[in-house]
Amino acid sequence: MEERLTYDKDKLDEVCLALLYLTAFGEKHPWSPEMSYRAWKAFDHGVLDRLYEKGYIADSKNKAKSVLFMEGGFEKARELFEKYFSAEGEE
C-alpha cells in the first residue's frame, strides 16, 4: 500500500491563493463604485473551503465557475504570487 504524503496545509493554501491571482479578472458593477475580482476555481474544494474560512474568498459552494475575492483577498493573492513566483532580475 502506498504511504500517504503529509503536507503543510497552510503552505498549500498560500500557493493556491497565489495561483488564484494568476487567473483573476476584474468586474465593474453599476451598483458599486468599487471593482470586484474573481478567479477560476480549479482547485481542490478542501483548499477553497479553508481559503473561505480564512476570509480570502467568498464561499465557493455554488454553481459559479469562479470565486469572488473578499476584501483584502486579492491583495494577499498578489503578494503571495510575487513571493513565490517573482523572477527578479529577469527580463
MODELLER restraints for C-alpha pairs under 7 A, 6 or more apart:
rsr = mdl.restraints
at = mdl.atoms
rsr.add(forms.Gaussian(group=physical.xy_distance, feature=features.Distance(at['CA:13:A'], at['CA:47:A']), mean=5.96, stdev=0.5))
rsr.add(forms.Gaussian(group=physical.xy_distance, feature=features.Distance(at['CA:13:A'], at['CA:51:A']), mean=6.73, stdev=0.5))
rsr.add(forms.Gaussian(group=physical.xy_distance, feature=features.Distance(at['CA:14:A'], at['CA:80:A']), mean=6.70, stdev=0.5))
rsr.add(forms.Gaussian(group=physical.xy_distance, feature=features.Distance(at['CA:17:A'], at['CA:77:A']), mean=5.26, stdev=0.5))
rsr.add(forms.Gaussian(group=physical.xy_distance, feature=features.Distance(at['CA:18:A'], at['CA:77:A']), mean=4.61, stdev=0.5))
rsr.add(forms.Gaussian(group=physical.xy_distance, feature=features.Distance(at['CA:18:A'], at['CA:78:A']), mean=6.40, stdev=0.5))
rsr.add(forms.Gaussian(group=physical.xy_distance, feature=features.Distance(at['CA:18:A'], at['CA:80:A']), mean=5.04, stdev=0.5))
rsr.add(forms.Gaussian(group=physical.xy_distance, feature=features.Distance(at['CA:18:A'], at['CA:81:A']), mean=4.30, stdev=0.5))
rsr.add(forms.Gaussian(group=physical.xy_distance, feature=features.Distance(at['CA:19:A'], at['CA:81:A']), mean=6.71, stdev=0.5))
rsr.add(forms.Gaussian(group=physical.xy_distance, feature=features.Distance(at['CA:20:A'], at['CA:39:A']), mean=5.66, stdev=0.5))
rsr.add(forms.Gaussian(group=physical.xy_distance, feature=features.Distance(at['CA:20:A'], at['CA:77:A']), mean=6.95, stdev=0.5))
rsr.add(forms.Gaussian(group=physical.xy_distance, feature=features.Distance(at['CA:21:A'], at['CA:39:A']), mean=6.93, stdev=0.5))
rsr.add(forms.Gaussian(group=physical.xy_distance, feature=features.Distance(at['CA:21:A'], at['CA:74:A']), mean=6.92, stdev=0.5))
rsr.add(forms.Gaussian(group=physical.xy_distance, feature=features.Distance(at['CA:21:A'], at['CA:77:A']), mean=5.35, stdev=0.5))
rsr.add(forms.Gaussian(group=physical.xy_distance, feature=features.Distance(at['CA:21:A'], at['CA:78:A']), mean=5.89, stdev=0.5))
rsr.add(forms.Gaussian(group=physical.xy_distance, feature=features.Distance(at['CA:21:A'], at['CA:81:A']), mean=6.86, stdev=0.5))
rsr.add(forms.Gaussian(group=physical.xy_distance, feature=features.Distance(at['CA:23:A'], at['CA:39:A']), mean=5.28, stdev=0.5))
rsr.add(forms.Gaussian(group=physical.xy_distance, feature=features.Distance(at['CA:23:A'], at['CA:40:A']), mean=6.08, stdev=0.5))
rsr.add(forms.Gaussian(group=physical.xy_distance, feature=features.Distance(at['CA:24:A'], at['CA:37:A']), mean=6.43, stdev=0.5))
rsr.add(forms.Gaussian(group=physical.xy_distance, feature=features.Distance(at['CA:24:A'], at['CA:38:A']), mean=5.42, stdev=0.5))
rsr.add(forms.Gaussian(group=physical.xy_distance, feature=features.Distance(at['CA:24:A'], at['CA:39:A']), mean=4.17, stdev=0.5))
rsr.add(forms.Gaussian(group=physical.xy_distance, feature=features.Distance(at['CA:25:A'], at['CA:37:A']), mean=5.57, stdev=0.5))
rsr.add(forms.Gaussian(group=physical.xy_distance, feature=features.Distance(at['CA:25:A'], at['CA:38:A']), mean=5.53, stdev=0.5))
rsr.add(forms.Gaussian(group=physical.xy_distance, feature=features.Distance(at['CA:25:A'], at['CA:39:A']), mean=6.23, stdev=0.5))
rsr.add(forms.Gaussian(group=physical.xy_distance, feature=features.Distance(at['CA:26:A'], at['CA:35:A']), mean=6.33, stdev=0.5))
rsr.add(forms.Gaussian(group=physical.xy_distance, feature=features.Distance(at['CA:26:A'], at['CA:36:A']), mean=5.61, stdev=0.5))
rsr.add(forms.Gaussian(group=physical.xy_distance, feature=features.Distance(at['CA:26:A'], at['CA:37:A']), mean=4.39, stdev=0.5))
rsr.add(forms.Gaussian(group=physical.xy_distance, feature=features.Distance(at['CA:26:A'], at['CA:38:A']), mean=6.41, stdev=0.5))
rsr.add(forms.Gaussian(group=physical.xy_distance, feature=features.Distance(at['CA:27:A'], at['CA:35:A']), mean=5.79, stdev=0.5))
rsr.add(forms.Gaussian(group=physical.xy_distance, feature=features.Distance(at['CA:27:A'], at['CA:36:A']), mean=5.25, stdev=0.5))
rsr.add(forms.Gaussian(group=physical.xy_distance, feature=features.Distance(at['CA:27:A'], at['CA:37:A']), mean=6.06, stdev=0.5))
rsr.add(forms.Gaussian(group=physical.xy_distance, feature=features.Distance(at['CA:28:A'], at['CA:35:A']), mean=5.05, stdev=0.5))
rsr.add(forms.Gaussian(group=physical.xy_distance, feature=features.Distance(at['CA:28:A'], at['CA:36:A']), mean=6.48, stdev=0.5))
rsr.add(forms.Gaussian(group=physical.xy_distance, feature=features.Distance(at['CA:37:A'], at['CA:68:A']), mean=6.06, stdev=0.5))
rsr.add(forms.Gaussian(group=physical.xy_distance, feature=features.Distance(at['CA:37:A'], at['CA:69:A']), mean=5.68, stdev=0.5))
rsr.add(forms.Gaussian(group=physical.xy_distance, feature=features.Distance(at['CA:37:A'], at['CA:74:A']), mean=6.97, stdev=0.5))
rsr.add(forms.Gaussian(group=physical.xy_distance, feature=features.Distance(at['CA:38:A'], at['CA:66:A']), mean=6.11, stdev=0.5))
rsr.add(forms.Gaussian(group=physical.xy_distance, feature=features.Distance(at['CA:38:A'], at['CA:67:A']), mean=5.34, stdev=0.5))
rsr.add(forms.Gaussian(group=physical.xy_distance, feature=features.Distance(at['CA:38:A'], at['CA:68:A']), mean=4.40, stdev=0.5))
rsr.add(forms.Gaussian(group=physical.xy_distance, feature=features.Distance(at['CA:38:A'], at['CA:69:A']), mean=5.72, stdev=0.5))
rsr.add(forms.Gaussian(group=physical.xy_distance, feature=features.Distance(at['CA:39:A'], at['CA:66:A']), mean=5.18, stdev=0.5))
rsr.add(forms.Gaussian(group=physical.xy_distance, feature=features.Distance(at['CA:39:A'], at['CA:67:A']), mean=5.47, stdev=0.5))
rsr.add(forms.Gaussian(group=physical.xy_distance, feature=features.Distance(at['CA:39:A'], at['CA:68:A']), mean=6.74, stdev=0.5))
rsr.add(forms.Gaussian(group=physical.xy_distance, feature=features.Distance(at['CA:40:A'], at['CA:65:A']), mean=6.02, stdev=0.5))
rsr.add(forms.Gaussian(group=physical.xy_distance, feature=features.Distance(at['CA:40:A'], at['CA:66:A']), mean=4.16, stdev=0.5))
rsr.add(forms.Gaussian(group=physical.xy_distance, feature=features.Distance(at['CA:40:A'], at['CA:67:A']), mean=6.36, stdev=0.5))
rsr.add(forms.Gaussian(group=physical.xy_distance, feature=features.Distance(at['CA:41:A'], at['CA:65:A']), mean=6.06, stdev=0.5))
rsr.add(forms.Gaussian(group=physical.xy_distance, feature=features.Distance(at['CA:41:A'], at['CA:66:A']), mean=5.01, stdev=0.5))
rsr.add(forms.Gaussian(group=physical.xy_distance, feature=features.Distance(at['CA:41:A'], at['CA:67:A']), mean=5.95, stdev=0.5))
rsr.add(forms.Gaussian(group=physical.xy_distance, feature=features.Distance(at['CA:48:A'], at['CA:60:A']), mean=6.71, stdev=0.5))
rsr.add(forms.Gaussian(group=physical.xy_distance, feature=features.Distance(at['CA:51:A'], at['CA:57:A']), mean=6.07, stdev=0.5))
rsr.add(forms.Gaussian(group=physical.xy_distance, feature=features.Distance(at['CA:52:A'], at['CA:58:A']), mean=5.68, stdev=0.5))
rsr.add(forms.Gaussian(group=physical.xy_distance, feature=features.Distance(at['CA:52:A'], at['CA:59:A']), mean=5.64, stdev=0.5))
rsr.add(forms.Gaussian(group=physical.xy_distance, feature=features.Distance(at['CA:55:A'], at['CA:70:A']), mean=6.59, stdev=0.5))
rsr.add(forms.Gaussian(group=physical.xy_distance, feature=features.Distance(at['CA:56:A'], at['CA:69:A']), mean=6.02, stdev=0.5))
rsr.add(forms.Gaussian(group=physical.xy_distance, feature=features.Distance(at['CA:56:A'], at['CA:70:A']), mean=5.29, stdev=0.5))
rsr.add(forms.Gaussian(group=physical.xy_distance, feature=features.Distance(at['CA:56:A'], at['CA:72:A']), mean=6.79, stdev=0.5))
rsr.add(forms.Gaussian(group=physical.xy_distance, feature=features.Distance(at['CA:56:A'], at['CA:73:A']), mean=4.10, stdev=0.5))
rsr.add(forms.Gaussian(group=physical.xy_distance, feature=features.Distance(at['CA:57:A'], at['CA:67:A']), mean=6.67, stdev=0.5))
rsr.add(forms.Gaussian(group=physical.xy_distance, feature=features.Distance(at['CA:57:A'], at['CA:68:A']), mean=5.61, stdev=0.5))
rsr.add(forms.Gaussian(group=physical.xy_distance, feature=features.Distance(at['CA:57:A'], at['CA:69:A']), mean=4.30, stdev=0.5))
rsr.add(forms.Gaussian(group=physical.xy_distance, feature=features.Distance(at['CA:57:A'], at['CA:70:A']), mean=4.85, stdev=0.5))
rsr.add(forms.Gaussian(group=physical.xy_distance, feature=features.Distance(at['CA:57:A'], at['CA:73:A']), mean=6.27, stdev=0.5))
rsr.add(forms.Gaussian(group=physical.xy_distance, feature=features.Distance(at['CA:58:A'], at['CA:67:A']), mean=6.43, stdev=0.5))
rsr.add(forms.Gaussian(group=physical.xy_distance, feature=features.Distance(at['CA:58:A'], at['CA:68:A']), mean=5.34, stdev=0.5))
rsr.add(forms.Gaussian(group=physical.xy_distance, feature=features.Distance(at['CA:58:A'], at['CA:69:A']), mean=6.20, stdev=0.5))
rsr.add(forms.Gaussian(group=physical.xy_distance, feature=features.Distance(at['CA:58:A'], at['CA:70:A']), mean=6.01, stdev=0.5))
rsr.add(forms.Gaussian(group=physical.xy_distance, feature=features.Distance(at['CA:60:A'], at['CA:67:A']), mean=5.77, stdev=0.5))
